[in-house]
Amino acid sequence: MVKSQIETTLDPCIFVIFGATGDLTERKLYPALYNLYKDNHLPPQFAVVAVGRREKTTTDIQDDVVESIRKLSRQNYQQTSEDSQFIQGFHYFQLDFYDSDNYLNLERLLTELDERYQTHGNRVFFLAVAPEHFAPIAEEISNHGMAPNQDSWQRVVIEKPFGRDLVSAMELNTNISRTFAEHNIYRIDHYLGKEMVQNLMVLRFANTLFEPLWNNKYIDHVQVTFAETVGVEGRGPYYEQAGALRDMVQNHMLQLLALIAMEPPVDLDTESIRDEKVKVLRSLQVSGEDVIRGQYGPGVVDDKQVIAYIQEERVPEDSQVETFVALKARVENFRWTGVPFYLRTGKHLPKKYSEIIINFKKLPGVLFFKRGKLDPNLLIIRVQPDEGIYLKFNAKRPGTEQSIIPVSMDFCQNCLEGINSPEAYERLIFDVVRGESTLFTRWDEVEHSWRFVDKIAEGWQDDPKMVVPYPAGSWGPSQADFLIRTDGREWFM
Ligand SMILES: NC(=O)c1ccc[n+]([C@@H]2O[C@H](COP(=O)([O-])OP(=O)(O)OC[C@H]3O[C@@H](n4cnc5c(N)ncnc54)[C@H](OP(=O)(O)O)[C@@H]3O)[C@@H](O)[C@H]2O)c1
């Protein structure tokens, strides 16, 4: 690939994608690699090996890469000689993951490319495949000497779901750890690559305005909502194994909660931050009656009639899998005791967005009780699709009367001209290549998230209560509103 101007400090490496003909690679990885290249965030000596099962040639895969960039990249494909040199750095290798002998040929190709691109044996293995393939692929990589770890580095990147409970996650971890040391395992949670999630720590720890108030003295409660308008979109069999609890809460939502609630780390290095996140996950508590699970029925979303979950392709008619979860968690530590964390996620909801709301306590209204409603201060961190920060506070209504109105300051990051926020995968791939793992989850974070989620899931097994239906296009079952209303609060929409 063409020599980049800036990132000469990055180690040379080969980026090996298993599952190169899949959806994730096409939609996210190819465009992200192109954008990194355009922003000079790839090392000068860099090549990609796209590993796929289908019969394809290197020319085919290079055409696929260009097509995916044209369709999905945030920066336009320019067809300059430099761009075509970047594309020529992609090589295809046909492999069935279970054809052990063929890994020998893959190893030969990598060695040959090491010579050609001067990549010294440094490799990223990105497993864009279903989790049941993680361990067998890792084992073959080890058996064929592709991860020798001497005078070079080899890192593996894996996608969620990381197990379907603690036991399966532990088994998976043990298997992968036979080939890769913990510091070389990059467990992606792509939410952590989002701009506003990265902004959370800056917002908290770089502003006198917030950090002194970030505790149970001043915060009444926290809400985290991840709402999707889509349904399961043909991924019924996967969803049947996961459900909203395992698909969204165990990873993305708990990761966000940990970042919101953690103590200031002693340093901004990876392990110090992860240590603080783990402490939050260990302090998490929930009661069975504070978890509501729902499943969408037929309804109207975005002006279109949609079918019920149980009518989706390859979903059993009597499925009890939840497509919606709302819960009230507690972080039982000195800072947070008494502050509920309400989490809510679902499919086929009326609006697509992810947002964190910090609801401050109300001040006593004694001074102003005749002058209007005294609303609590709100800090909203908009994660997607809008990226920004919204702060609501009280001010005097202009005029001769001394009455009060809520006003707001609204900072929209992605509305600013010239700001074209990188996609989460760009930041994450960049971090893998430079060996920075703060935005990836360490094993003990995964472990404690599963402990929390398993407790809920076990409760459901004993609970004869069925999953509660909700019409697609609504905000979930009414029990979710009841959960927060009984505490005298409302979901912020
Ligand atoms: N898609 C997303 O947006 C997304 C988001 C978050 C996480 N993930 C996770 O990322 C992983 C990949 O998802 P995906 O949506 O890209 O899946 P996908 O579209 O089904 O792609 C799977 C890939 O694995 C290959 N494959 C399967 N079995 C194989 C075998 N025995 N030998 C060789 N290749 C084999 C497929 O090859 P063929 O093309 O030949 O079948 C395909 O390239 C999953 O763990 C998923 O949960 C995906």
Ligand as a Chemical Component Dictionary entry (heavy atoms), coordinates in Angstrom:
data_LIG
# 
_chem_comp.id                   LIG 
_chem_comp.type                 NON-POLYMER 
_chem_comp.pdbx_formal_charge   0 
_chem_comp.three_letter_code    LIG 
# 
loop_
_chem_comp_atom.comp_id 
_chem_comp_atom.atom_id 
_chem_comp_atom.alt_atom_id 
_chem_comp_atom.type_symbol 
_chem_comp_atom.charge 
_chem_comp_atom.model_Cartn_x 
_chem_comp_atom.model_Cartn_y 
_chem_comp_atom.model_Cartn_z 
_chem_comp_atom.pdbx_ordinal 
LIG N1  N1  N 0  -23.212 -7.553  10.630 1  
LIG C1  C1  C 0  -23.084 -6.679  11.590 2  
LIG O1  O1  O 0  -23.383 -5.498  11.450 3  
LIG C2  C2  C 0  -22.551 -7.101  12.933 4  
LIG C3  C3  C 0  -22.570 -6.176  13.992 5  
LIG C4  C4  C 0  -22.052 -6.558  15.223 6  
LIG C5  C5  C 0  -21.534 -7.819  15.379 7  
LIG N2  N2  N 1  -21.537 -8.704  14.350 8  
LIG C6  C6  C 0  -20.937 -10.020 14.566 9  
LIG O2  O2  O 0  -19.910 -10.213 13.602 10 
LIG C7  C7  C 0  -19.842 -11.568 13.220 11 
LIG C8  C8  C 0  -20.028 -11.677 11.711 12 
LIG O3  O3  O 0  -21.317 -11.207 11.389 13 
LIG P1  P1  P 0  -21.820 -11.035 9.886  14 
LIG O4  O4  O 0  -23.120 -10.319 9.989  15 
LIG O5  O5  O -1 -20.770 -10.452 9.013  16 
LIG O6  O6  O 0  -22.094 -12.560 9.467  17 
LIG P2  P2  P 0  -22.325 -13.148 8.008  18 
LIG O7  O7  O 0  -22.783 -12.093 7.065  19 
LIG O8  O8  O 0  -23.140 -14.368 8.168  20 
LIG O9  O9  O 0  -20.851 -13.568 7.553  21 
LIG C9  C9  C 0  -20.187 -14.683 8.078  22 
LIG C10 C10 C 0  -18.913 -14.948 7.300  23 
LIG O10 O10 O 0  -18.341 -16.157 7.780  24 
LIG C11 C11 C 0  -18.077 -17.002 6.662  25 
LIG N3  N3  N 0  -18.162 -18.401 7.047  26 
LIG C12 C12 C 0  -19.132 -19.017 7.752  27 
LIG N4  N4  N 0  -18.821 -20.326 7.926  28 
LIG C13 C13 C 0  -17.630 -20.522 7.308  29 
LIG C14 C14 C 0  -16.783 -21.630 7.158  30 
LIG N5  N5  N 0  -17.069 -22.845 7.659  31 
LIG N6  N6  N 0  -15.624 -21.465 6.492  32 
LIG C15 C15 C 0  -15.288 -20.263 5.957  33 
LIG N7  N7  N 0  -16.069 -19.157 6.069  34 
LIG C16 C16 C 0  -17.217 -19.290 6.739  35 
LIG C17 C17 C 0  -19.124 -16.644 5.658  36 
LIG O11 O11 O 0  -18.726 -17.099 4.403  37 
LIG P3  P3  P 0  -19.800 -17.321 3.211  38 
LIG O12 O12 O 0  -20.031 -15.954 2.680  39 
LIG O13 O13 O 0  -19.120 -18.202 2.270  40 
LIG O14 O14 O 0  -21.018 -17.933 3.838  41 
LIG C18 C18 C 0  -19.123 -15.107 5.813  42 
LIG O15 O15 O 0  -18.022 -14.542 5.148  43 
LIG C19 C19 C 0  -20.926 -12.283 14.041 44 
LIG O16 O16 O 0  -20.344 -12.760 15.232 45 
LIG C20 C20 C 0  -21.903 -11.163 14.356 46 
LIG O17 O17 O 0  -22.646 -11.429 15.515 47 
LIG C21 C21 C 0  -22.034 -8.362  13.127 48 
# 
loop_
_chem_comp_bond.comp_id 
_chem_comp_bond.atom_id_1 
_chem_comp_bond.atom_id_2 
_chem_comp_bond.value_order 
_chem_comp_bond.pdbx_ordinal 
LIG N1  C1  SING 1  
LIG C1  O1  DOUB 2  
LIG C1  C2  SING 3  
LIG C2  C3  SING 4  
LIG C2  C21 DOUB 5  
LIG C3  C4  DOUB 6  
LIG C4  C5  SING 7  
LIG C5  N2  DOUB 8  
LIG N2  C6  SING 9  
LIG N2  C21 SING 10 
LIG C6  O2  SING 11 
LIG C6  C20 SING 12 
LIG O2  C7  SING 13 
LIG C7  C8  SING 14 
LIG C7  C19 SING 15 
LIG C8  O3  SING 16 
LIG O3  P1  SING 17 
LIG P1  O4  DOUB 18 
LIG P1  O5  SING 19 
LIG P1  O6  SING 20 
LIG O6  P2  SING 21 
LIG P2  O7  DOUB 22 
LIG P2  O8  SING 23 
LIG P2  O9  SING 24 
LIG O9  C9  SING 25 
LIG C9  C10 SING 26 
LIG C10 O10 SING 27 
LIG C10 C18 SING 28 
LIG O10 C11 SING 29 
LIG C11 N3  SING 30 
LIG C11 C17 SING 31 
LIG N3  C12 SING 32 
LIG N3  C16 SING 33 
LIG C12 N4  DOUB 34 
LIG N4  C13 SING 35 
LIG C13 C14 SING 36 
LIG C13 C16 DOUB 37 
LIG C14 N5  SING 38 
LIG C14 N6  DOUB 39 
LIG N6  C15 SING 40 
LIG C15 N7  DOUB 41 
LIG N7  C16 SING 42 
LIG C17 O11 SING 43 
LIG C17 C18 SING 44 
LIG O11 P3  SING 45 
LIG P3  O12 DOUB 46 
LIG P3  O13 SING 47 
LIG P3  O14 SING 48 
LIG C18 O15 SING 49 
LIG C19 O16 SING 50 
LIG C19 C20 SING 51 
LIG C20 O17 SING 52 
# 
